[in-house]
Amino acid sequence: MKNLATKYMGLTMKNPIIAASCGMTGSLESIKTLARSGAGAVVLKSIFEEEILLEVNQQLREAEKNPVIYSGLSETLDYIDLHIREDSLGNYLELIREAKKAVDIPVIASINCVTYEDWTYFTGKTEEAGADGLELNLFLNPADFESKEFEKVYFKIIEKVLGTVSIPVSIKISRYFTRMGLTVKALSETGIAGIVMFNRFYTPDIDIEKGAMVKGKYFSTPEEQSETLRWIAIMSRKSGCDLAASTGIHTGEDAIKMLLAGASAVQVASTLYKHGPDQIGRMLKRMEKWMDEQGYQSIEAFKGKATEDYQKNPAAFERMQFMKYYSEIR
Ligand SMILES: Cc1cc2nc3c(=O)[nH]c(=O)nc-3n(C[C@H](O)[C@H](O)[C@H](O)COP(=O)(O)O)c2cc1C
């Protein structure tokens, strides 16, 4: 049995596979199943900033003031209203408490947010309920033409939340930044304990019969992992905090690649839906077999090993590879 233990966000995990925030991490029963299946940690399904804001009784007045939250799409408010009626905040805290009693792996709470409004008080409640860490899904979308602050909002949210809780905080980000490398580096040096790269936004498609926009695929494919791999490889030694790889990680081989690129952990969702929670066990087995074949005794022994040349000057490295790559094709 290989030692797959790793540290992520300062939390000790028995292995680097984290069940990502998704429907499966939203109920106690499935959290228990994921833990039994071998998950190293679990990130609970996100609660939305809007749900928190509305419950503190600023309700629609606050939300309506914010063009990001209240875009005139009445569906948003219907959705929020439904959740409020279900006492989503109380249920969420209860889920944290119950999950902590039921499983012996780190339980990370998750909040999906877009502003630095009054919702941040709730982060302290997740800590009181026993969460081992907090993941902020910073869901700022570059398609927002109203916001002039974009990157600044990230820093303001982080500052506010770090002033409220003492549990480790990570952020889950999209890949849409101007000057991605510099921004991620600056974010990593704010005092957060981890960055999850990357969030997967809603994927649009077009139905050519109806001539209308429709939703694309719910689940990722392994082909989507290359951007994650690229940015984990570029950032792992430059980052001031741990990195978790997310999007397109479906197999043990995929996980190994992300660790070789320098990730401290990987987060998986789609593969759990496609293959069931037992996929975690299959991934772990594959990782152990590979470590055996390669003679590695621990994750630390190979973490980031594949990226030395890349890290020295990623831009020059990529340019050189690009030149070679396309000159090979006639
Ligand atoms: C059904 C479903 C629900 C999800 N819900 C959340 C959520 O509440 N919060 C969140 O941060 N990410 C959510 N995600 C995104 C995943 O955590 C993950 O970032 C994304 O699916 C990419 O990883 P994957 O390629 O392993 O699926 C959800 C994904 C799926 C498939």
The ligand as an SDF file (V2000), in Angstrom:
LIG
                    3D

 31 33  0  0  0  0  0  0  0  0999 V2000
  -24.1060   18.5130  -11.3340 C   0  0  0  0  0  0  0  0  0  0  0  0
  -23.0130   19.4580  -10.9450 C   0  0  0  0  0  0  0  0  0  0  0  0
  -23.2210   20.3840   -9.9280 C   0  0  0  0  0  0  0  0  0  0  0  0
  -22.2140   21.2940   -9.5740 C   0  0  0  0  0  0  0  0  0  0  0  0
  -22.4240   22.1730   -8.5580 N   0  0  0  0  0  0  0  0  0  0  0  0
  -21.3980   22.9840   -8.1490 C   0  0  0  0  0  0  0  0  0  0  0  0
  -21.5360   23.8350   -7.0340 C   0  0  0  0  0  0  0  0  0  0  0  0
  -22.5730   23.8950   -6.3600 O   0  0  0  0  0  0  0  0  0  0  0  0
  -20.4770   24.6070   -6.6830 N   0  0  0  0  0  0  0  0  0  0  0  0
  -19.2840   24.5870   -7.3650 C   0  0  0  0  0  0  0  0  0  0  0  0
  -18.3430   25.2830   -6.9870 O   0  0  0  0  0  0  0  0  0  0  0  0
  -19.1170   23.7850   -8.4280 N   0  0  0  0  0  0  0  0  0  0  0  0
  -20.1430   22.9960   -8.8390 C   0  0  0  0  0  0  0  0  0  0  0  0
  -19.9680   22.1580   -9.8990 N   0  0  0  0  0  0  0  0  0  0  0  0
  -18.6890   22.2250  -10.6410 C   0  0  0  0  0  0  0  0  0  0  0  0
  -17.7010   21.1600  -10.1610 C   0  0  0  0  0  0  0  0  0  0  0  0
  -17.3530   21.3480   -8.8050 O   0  0  0  0  0  0  0  0  0  0  0  0
  -16.4330   21.1710  -11.0040 C   0  0  0  0  0  0  0  0  0  0  0  0
  -15.7260   22.3790  -10.7960 O   0  0  0  0  0  0  0  0  0  0  0  0
  -16.7070   21.0530  -12.5030 C   0  0  0  0  0  0  0  0  0  0  0  0
  -17.7240   20.1010  -12.7560 O   0  0  0  0  0  0  0  0  0  0  0  0
  -15.4510   20.6410  -13.2470 C   0  0  0  0  0  0  0  0  0  0  0  0
  -14.9330   19.4300  -12.7420 O   0  0  0  0  0  0  0  0  0  0  0  0
  -15.1960   18.0290  -13.5060 P   0  0  0  0  0  0  0  0  0  0  0  0
  -14.5770   18.1290  -14.8310 O   0  0  0  0  0  0  0  0  0  0  0  0
  -14.5660   16.9900  -12.6150 O   0  0  0  0  0  0  0  0  0  0  0  0
  -16.6690   17.8650  -13.5910 O   0  0  0  0  0  0  0  0  0  0  0  0
  -20.9700   21.2520  -10.2680 C   0  0  0  0  0  0  0  0  0  0  0  0
  -20.7710   20.3050  -11.2790 C   0  0  0  0  0  0  0  0  0  0  0  0
  -21.7570   19.4140  -11.6200 C   0  0  0  0  0  0  0  0  0  0  0  0
  -21.4900   18.4110  -12.7060 C   0  0  0  0  0  0  0  0  0  0  0  0
  1  2  1  0
  2  3  1  0
  2 30  2  0
  3  4  2  0
  4  5  1  0
  4 28  1  0
  5  6  2  0
  6  7  1  0
  6 13  1  0
  7  8  2  0
  7  9  1  0
  9 10  1  0
 10 11  2  0
 10 12  1  0
 12 13  2  0
 13 14  1  0
 14 15  1  0
 14 28  1  0
 15 16  1  0
 16 17  1  0
 16 18  1  0
 18 19  1  0
 18 20  1  0
 20 21  1  0
 20 22  1  0
 22 23  1  0
 23 24  1  0
 24 25  2  0
 24 26  1  0
 24 27  1  0
 28 29  2  0
 29 30  1  0
 30 31  1  0
M  END
$$$$
